[in-house]
Amino acid sequence: MRPRKHSLTLKGHRTSVSLEDAFWQAFRDIADRDGRPLNDLAAEIDADRGTECGLASAIRLYVLADMRRRLDDG
């Protein structure tokens, strides 16, 4: 499946990320589970990602790390 563009607001500015539906849904599920607005979680990931990684890749890695943590705690 091809990535689709999804809109986010970071620091008051609209941006978009191209993510596969499965990653986008998992990202939304994490925000919902943690009781956080999606844009706040995206802003945190954006601030932590550095310059070597694009935002979409950083979100994918965040989702993967969250799934691994849950499996390890499991």
Secondary structure as UniProt FT lines:
FT   STRAND          4..10
FT   TURN            11..12
FT   STRAND          13..19
FT   HELIX           21..33
FT   TURN            34..35
FT   HELIX           38..48
FT   HELIX           55..73
//
